[in-house]
């Protein structure tokens, strides 16, 4: 579970890694986000950080699921360099007091950035520990004003096939969409990430802004967000539309609920190789003390 620690990513990561973070990002095929609104790296350490040692930036930025750039884990790093991310705007609509098309810099203005070292668990049973730079999603929701009838928050990824070659294939219902229940979205663990390892977010990791929900499987943490909508009804989500028997709306990390094609009871940390010992998967990815109350009374084998 998270620890209430004052550690920063540079305190727990080998100096040889973090001193060369920019070179690693370039070597992994990423480019840095332009603009002063997203260039801040003086984020405060978070009490929600784990004390586990983060993966290296090279591992984090070269092994990704971002199907807009290809289906191989290395495709995003190879293909995302041409994505235009400045300027960037986000449409906020639905049940909000102040809907509109917001310039990203204005939308996140005055957001209290933090360094949060989070466990990150993918449904394919691999995991990482990532030092995100971000701010709580609740900052945006407070800025736009949530109306009383809102119960869910829906998200949409950029649709730009000219720069996102994976979108030129018709095997996905583009654009990628995701959603959270409002109480999940308002939880302080739920953040919008604009950077990692003290620098701007690499394109292959979802630049310029992505969602991070650490107690859920990685596919819930939608990347390169261009729309946030407040709704009264549960919104559709990409993987649930594609394969509803395999991917539920909630997607909470749960070692007791297997994917139909593999067990979720254990995981392998990226970077350790296939010979590395597997580790037991923790309920809610180890964040149960903070989030289990959100699901009181629910059967999580049904609401998976």
HELIX and SHEET records of a PDB file:
HELIX    1   1 UNK A    9  UNK A   12  1                                   4    
HELIX    2   2 UNK A   15  UNK A   18  1                                   4    
HELIX    3   3 UNK A   21  UNK A   27  1                                   7    
HELIX    4   4 UNK A   36  UNK A   38  5                                   3    
HELIX    5   5 UNK A   57  UNK A   62  1                                   6    
HELIX    6   6 UNK A   67  UNK A   69  5                                   3    
HELIX    7   7 UNK A   75  UNK A   79  1                                   5    
HELIX    8   8 UNK A   80  UNK A   82  5                                   3    
HELIX    9   9 UNK A  104  UNK A  107  1                                   4    
HELIX   10  10 UNK A  137  UNK A  144  1                                   8    
HELIX   11  11 UNK A  165  UNK A  168  5                                   4    
HELIX   12  12 UNK A  182  UNK A  186  1                                   5    
HELIX   13  13 UNK A  203  UNK A  205  5                                   3    
HELIX   14  14 UNK A  218  UNK A  220  5                                   3    
HELIX   15  15 UNK A  238  UNK A  242  1                                   5    
HELIX   16  16 UNK A  283  UNK A  286  5                                   4    
HELIX   17  17 UNK A  288  UNK A  291  1                                   4    
HELIX   18  18 UNK A  292  UNK A  295  5                                   4    
SHEET    1   A 5 UNK A  44  UNK A  45  0                                        
SHEET    2   A 5 UNK A 114  UNK A 121  1                                        
SHEET    3   A 5 UNK A 126  UNK A 136 -1                                        
SHEET    4   A 5 UNK A 191  UNK A 196 -1                                        
SHEET    5   A 5 UNK A 199  UNK A 200 -1                                        
SHEET    1   B 5 UNK A  44  UNK A  45  0                                        
SHEET    2   B 5 UNK A 114  UNK A 121  1                                        
SHEET    3   B 5 UNK A 126  UNK A 136 -1                                        
SHEET    4   B 5 UNK A 266  UNK A 269  1                                        
SHEET    5   B 5 UNK A 279  UNK A 280 -1                                        
SHEET    1   C 5 UNK A  44  UNK A  45  0                                        
SHEET    2   C 5 UNK A 114  UNK A 121  1                                        
SHEET    3   C 5 UNK A 126  UNK A 136 -1                                        
SHEET    4   C 5 UNK A 191  UNK A 196 -1                                        
SHEET    5   C 5 UNK A 210  UNK A 212 -1                                        
SHEET    1   D 5 UNK A 100  UNK A 103  0                                        
SHEET    2   D 5 UNK A  89  UNK A  94 -1                                        
SHEET    3   D 5 UNK A 225  UNK A 231  1                                        
SHEET    4   D 5 UNK A 152  UNK A 157 -1                                        
SHEET    5   D 5 UNK A 177  UNK A 181 -1                                        
END                                                                             
